[in-house]
């Protein structure tokens, strides 16, 4: 069957993608003027263990695209189950998303948020066009984890893990 004969519905595609449970993370970095920036993402993945590489993508029309493409480092802050408010904050259009948060400078000044399940501090190395997104591949220079349950997203809703 050729792709030309297929009928494709973007809404169905998006809802079907939502059936893959993901963690929630906040990408943080420093803008060229030194201001901390960040946004919520629902997907990133490992690419390689040697060297340690990760991948994530950003919409081409994101207001943070240029700053994230040009920063030296960024942090991937994997949110804990009690950090849904942080996910919502960084998904919003709020002006100063860092004002009421506790964080510290990581590598390259990328903000590392307190209380996360895991943090990956990443050197910004490669970017590729990917349809309506830009694909980032970065080299993990430092990572750490805590014994917190993760915040999970599935079927368009926040979820929590349960023991089987």
N, C-alpha and C positions, 0 to 999 in steps of 0.2 A: 504494500500500500504506500503510495507516495504521500509526502507531507502536504502537497498541493491539494489533495482531495480531503484532507482532514479539516474538520471544523474545530477551531480552537477558541475556548472561552477563558479569558484572563481571570475572571472571578472564580471559576471552577479550579483553575490552576492554583490560585492563591489559597483557596480553601483546602485543596488536596495537599499542598505543601504544609499546611497547618496541622496535618495529621502526623507529622514527624515531631516528636517531643524534643525540645531544646532547652538548654540553660539560657539564662539571660545575663548579659554582660554589659558593662559600660566601657567604651573606649575613651581614654583621656589622653590629652597631650597639651603642649603649650603652643599657642599661636605665636606668630613672629613678634608681636608686641609684648610677649611674656604672659599674656592672659591665659588662665587655664580654660580649656575647652573640652567638651565631651558629648557623647550621645549613646543612647541605648542600642544594642544590637542583639539579635536573637540567634545568631549563628556565627560560629567560627570553628575552625578545624585544624588538626595537625596535618602537616604536609610531609614532614621528614623528621626523623630523630637525629640524624647526622648529616648535615648540621640541623639543629633544632629550629624548624620552620613552622609557621602557622599561616592560615589564610582567612580572610574575611572580606566582605564587600560593602560598598557604600554607594548609594544612589547618586547618579551624575548630577542631579539637581540639588544635592545637599548644600546648605549654606556653609558647612564646614569642610567641604571637599578640598578646596585649595589649601587651606591650613593643614589638613591632615596629609595631603600629598607632599607638603614641603617640610613637615616637622622631622627632626632627627630620630625621635623615639616616641612611642606611645605605650600606654599600659592597657591591658585587657583585664578589667576588674570583674571577676565572675561573682555575681550577686548571691547572697544567702537568702534563705526563705523569708527572713524578716526584713528584707530590703526592697519590697515591692514599691514603696514610696520613692526610692532612689531610681528604680527603673522608670516609673512614671515621670519623675522630675526630668530625667535626661532624655525622655521621649517628647517632652513638652517644648514650647517655645519660650520658656522662662529665661529671663536675661542673665541673672547670675546664679547658675546652677550649683555653684560651690559654696555660696555664702553660709549656709547652715550645716555644712558637712565637715566631718573630721577627715583630714587627708594629709599626706606628706609627699614631698618631692621624691620621685623615683629617678631612674636613669634618664638623662637628658631633660630633667625637670618635669617629666610626665607625672601628673598627680596619681598617687596610689590611695584608693579609698579604704577607709577603716572598716573592718568587720566582714570582709568578703570571704567567700569559700576559697578562692584562689586568685592569684595575681600573676600575670605574665608581663614582664617588662621587655619591650621589643624594639629592636633597631629597625627603622623603616627602610626596607631595601628595594622592593620591586612593586610595580603597579602595571596592570594590564587592562585594556578595555574589555568589558563584558556586557554587551547589550546596553541596557539602561543603567548599568552600575560600573564602577571601577573596582577591580579586584586587587587587594593588597596582599602581598606576601612579605612577611617580616621574620627576622631572625631573633629568637628568644635569647636574651642575654642573662636574664635572671627570672626565676619563678619561685613561688612559695604557695603553700596551701594551709588551710586551717580546718579544723574538724567541725565545720558548720554544714547543715543541710542546704542544698542549693535551691534557688528559685527556679521553677520550671514553667515553661510555656507550652501548651498543647491545645489544639482545637480552638484557638482564639482566646484562651483564658489562662490566667496564672494557675498553677497547680503545685502540689507538694508531693514528694515521694512518700510511699508507704511501704512497709516491710511486707514481703510475700509470706 
